[in-house]
């Protein structure tokens, strides 16, 4: 009996980590936007505050994922991929999931409050927005994607609250919002393509979308994202006067085009974070963009 209990412990730990969605923590990297684009990456205090805020926001995100999996348990059981999630499959008991939710809430918001009260307020707003999404807003076409975009804006705002901002450009809020919409519409398109005629039974909001509509929305948002980012590269107040920031536009263009290729030709996109960790050309474009940003802001 003791050996059986010992064998179950690793399974539970694995199930908990899987439900926390560690891969999706990559979305919280946008918290560093204020630090990087306000040229404070070399400021030790600002860097440590932002790192702490990143960890806290990751815990808040995992708290949201636990709640989502409990709310969506029946729909997930009918989904070809999501039925294997620990809560939907029964590997992670619901009472234990509730206990973890309570622990994540207490730990994350206590730490957030101690780090920065405005940061804690934004974290709470993010949690409440996601609760509204889980119970109501995710069933409303278009509004569901707008809420996801709002979550990214809140992440940027959280990063701003952690440092003494000097010249952070509001253009970055616009670009982030548009990019989040682009990824969100791409994800919905991939879900429609994957689930075909049974889409509505897996996610009710998909009944309000069609692939032609999503293709039009993706075209509009991707084009607007390119324009907004291009305007940022030569109009933001804290950029080099010689407009070298415009040299990063090709990398941004390739990243946007590559994602479009993956969702429309390769039929990927159901989980953008998976593409981020698996697609080498996309990874290379992001890496080159990051290197270019670092060179322009901190070397030249």
C-alpha positions in Angstrom: 0.0 0.0 0.0 2.8 2.4 0.9 4.5 1.8 -2.5 1.2 2.6 -4.3 0.9 5.9 -2.4 4.5 6.8 -3.2 3.8 6.2 -6.9 0.8 8.4 -6.8 2.7 11.4 -5.4 4.8 12.0 -8.6 1.6 11.7 -10.7 -0.1 14.3 -8.6 2.9 16.7 -8.7 3.0 16.2 -12.5 -0.7 16.8 -12.7 -0.5 20.0 -10.6 2.4 21.4 -12.7 0.5 20.5 -15.9 -2.6 22.4 -14.7 -0.4 25.4 -13.8 0.4 25.6 -17.6 4.1 26.5 -17.2 4.5 27.0 -20.9 1.9 29.7 -20.9 3.9 31.6 -18.4 5.7 32.9 -21.5 2.8 35.3 -22.0 3.8 37.1 -18.8 7.1 38.2 -20.3 5.4 41.3 -21.5 5.7 42.5 -17.9 9.3 43.3 -18.9 8.2 45.7 -21.6 8.3 48.8 -19.3 11.7 47.8 -18.0 13.2 47.1 -21.5 11.6 49.9 -23.5 12.1 52.5 -20.8 15.9 51.6 -20.9 16.0 50.5 -17.3 17.3 46.9 -17.9 20.6 47.8 -16.3 18.9 49.3 -13.2 19.3 46.6 -10.6 16.4 47.7 -8.4 14.0 47.9 -11.3 15.2 44.6 -12.7 14.7 42.8 -9.4 11.2 44.3 -8.9 10.2 43.3 -12.4 11.5 39.8 -11.9 9.6 39.4 -8.7 6.5 40.8 -10.4 6.9 38.3 -13.2 7.0 35.4 -10.8 3.9 36.7 -8.9 2.0 37.2 -12.2 2.8 33.7 -13.2 1.3 32.4 -10.0 -1.8 34.5 -10.6 -2.0 33.1 -14.2 -1.8 29.6 -12.8 -4.6 30.4 -10.4 -6.7 31.4 -13.3 -5.9 28.2 -15.2 -7.0 26.1 -12.2 -10.3 28.0 -12.1 -10.8 27.7 -15.8 -10.3 23.9 -15.8 -12.8 23.4 -13.0 -15.4 25.6 -14.8 -14.8 24.0 -18.2 -14.5 20.4 -16.9 -17.5 19.1 -18.9 -16.6 20.8 -22.1 -13.0 19.7 -21.8 -14.1 16.1 -21.4 -15.6 16.3 -24.9 -12.6 17.9 -26.5 -10.1 15.7 -28.4 -7.1 17.3 -26.7 -8.3 18.9 -23.5 -9.9 15.7 -22.2 -6.4 14.7 -21.2 -6.1 17.7 -18.8 -5.6 16.5 -15.2 -8.8 17.8 -13.8 -11.0 16.8 -16.8 -9.4 13.3 -16.8 -9.8 12.9 -13.0 -6.1 12.6 -12.3 -6.2 15.7 -10.2 -9.1 15.6 -7.7 -11.3 18.7 -7.6 -11.1 19.1 -3.8 -7.3 19.2 -4.1 -7.6 21.7 -7.0 -9.7 24.0 -4.8 -7.0 23.8 -2.1 -4.3 24.8 -4.6 -6.4 27.7 -5.8 -6.7 29.0 -2.2 -2.9 28.6 -1.7 -2.1 30.3 -5.0 -4.4 33.2 -4.1 -3.0 33.8 -0.7 0.6 33.5 -1.7 0.5 35.5 -4.9 -1.6 38.4 -3.6 0.3 38.7 -0.3 3.5 38.9 -2.3 2.0 41.3 -4.7 0.8 43.6 -1.9 4.2 43.6 -0.3 6.0 44.3 -3.6 3.7 47.2 -4.7 0.1 48.1 -3.8 -0.7 49.4 -7.4 0.8 46.2 -8.8 -1.5 44.2 -6.5 -4.5 46.2 -7.6 -3.7 45.4 -11.3 -3.2 41.8 -10.4 -6.6 41.7 -8.7 -8.2 43.4 -11.8 -6.6 40.7 -14.0 -8.0 38.0 -11.8 -11.5 39.5 -11.8 -11.4 40.0 -15.5 -10.5 36.4 -16.0 -13.2 35.2 -13.7 -15.7 37.3 -15.7 -14.2 35.6 -18.8 -14.5 32.1 -17.4 -18.1 32.4 -16.3 -19.6 34.8 -18.9 -17.5 36.7 -21.4 -15.9 33.8 -23.1 -19.2 32.8 -24.6 -19.6 36.2 -26.4 -18.0 36.3 -29.9 -15.5 39.1 -30.4 -15.7 40.2 -26.8 -13.9 37.0 -25.8 -10.9 38.0 -27.8 -11.0 41.6 -26.6 -10.9 40.4 -23.0 -7.8 38.3 -23.8 -6.2 41.4 -25.3 -7.1 43.4 -22.2 -5.2 40.8 -20.1 -2.0 41.6 -22.0 -2.5 45.3 -21.5 -2.9 44.7 -17.8 0.3 42.8 -17.8 2.1 45.8 -19.3 0.5 48.1 -16.8 1.6 45.8 -14.0 5.2 46.1 -15.3 4.9 49.9 -15.4 3.8 49.9 -11.7 6.9 48.2 -10.6 9.4 50.8 -11.8 9.9 54.6 -11.9 8.8 55.1 -15.6 10.5 57.9 -17.3 9.7 57.8 -21.1 7.6 54.7 -21.7 5.7 55.1 -25.0 1.9 54.5 -25.0 2.4 53.1 -28.5 3.4 49.9 -26.9 0.0 49.5 -25.3 -1.5 49.8 -28.8 0.9 47.4 -30.4 0.4 44.8 -27.6 -3.4 45.0 -27.9 -3.3 44.5 -31.6 -0.8 41.6 -31.4 -2.9 39.9 -28.7 -6.0 40.3 -31.0 -4.0 38.8 -33.9 -3.0 35.8 -31.8 -6.5 35.4 -30.4 -8.2 35.3 -33.7 -5.6 32.9 -35.0 -6.3 30.6 -32.1 -10.0 30.7 -32.7 -9.4 29.9 -36.4 -7.3 26.9 -35.5 -9.9 25.6 -33.1 -12.6 25.9 -35.8 -10.4 24.0 -38.3 -9.6 21.3 -35.7 -13.1 20.7 -34.4 -14.9 21.2 -37.7 -18.7 20.6 -37.3 -18.4 19.7 -33.6 -16.9 23.1 -32.6 -20.0 24.4 -30.8 -20.1 21.4 -28.5 -16.6 22.0 -27.4 -16.6 25.8 -27.1 -19.9 27.7 -27.4 -18.4 30.9 -28.7 -17.1 29.2 -31.8 -20.7 29.1 -33.0 -20.4 32.8 -33.5 -17.3 32.6 -35.8 -16.6 31.3 -39.3 -13.2 30.8 -40.9 -13.9 33.5 -43.6 -14.8 36.0 -40.8 -11.7 35.1 -38.8 -9.5 35.4 -41.9 -10.9 38.9 -42.5 -10.3 39.9 -38.8 -6.8 38.4 -38.9 -6.0 40.4 -42.1 -7.3 43.6 -40.5 -5.5 43.2 -37.2 -2.2 42.0 -38.7 -2.1 45.0 -41.0 -2.9 47.4 -38.2 -0.2 45.8 -36.0 2.4 46.3 -38.7 1.4 50.0 -39.1 1.3 50.6 -35.4 4.7 49.0 -34.7 6.2 50.9 -37.6 4.9 54.2 -36.3 6.3 53.4 -32.9 9.8 52.8 -34.3 10.2 56.4 -35.4 7.7 58.4 -33.3 8.2 57.2 -29.7 10.0 59.8 -27.5 12.7 57.6 -26.0 14.1 56.1 -29.2 17.5 56.9 -30.8 17.4 60.1 -32.9 18.9 58.3 -35.9 15.8 56.1 -36.2 17.8 52.8 -36.0 14.8 51.3 -34.2 13.2 51.0 -37.7 15.8 48.2 -38.4 13.7 45.9 -36.2 10.6 46.2 -38.5 11.8 43.3 -40.8 11.9 40.9 -37.8 8.5 41.9 -36.6 7.1 41.5 -40.2 8.6 38.0 -40.5 7.2 37.0 -37.1 3.7 38.2 -38.1 3.9 36.5 -41.6 5.3 33.3 -40.1 2.4 33.0 -37.7 -0.1 33.6 -40.5 1.6 30.9 -42.5 1.4 28.4 -39.6 -2.3 28.9 -39.0 -3.5 29.1 -42.6 -1.1 26.7 -44.4 0.0 24.3 -41.6 -3.2 24.6 -39.6 -1.4 25.3 -36.4 -2.4 28.0 -33.9 -4.6 26.3 -31.4 -1.9 27.0 -28.8 0.3 29.9 -29.7 2.7 29.1 -26.9 3.4 25.7 -28.4 4.4 27.3 -31.7 6.7 29.6 -29.7 8.5 26.6 -28.2 8.5 24.4 -31.3 8.8 26.5 -34.5 12.5 27.3 -35.2 12.0 30.1 -37.8 9.6 31.9 -35.4 12.0 31.5 -32.5 14.9 32.8 -34.7 12.8 35.9 -35.7 12.0 36.7 -32.1 15.6 36.1 -31.0 17.0 38.5 -33.7 14.4 41.0 -32.7 15.4 40.8 -29.1 19.1 41.2 -30.0 18.4 44.2 -32.2 16.4 45.8 -29.4 19.2 45.3 -26.9 21.9 46.6 -29.3 19.8 49.7 -30.2 18.8 50.6 -26.7 21.8 49.6 -24.6 24.9 49.4 -26.9 24.7 52.1 -29.5 
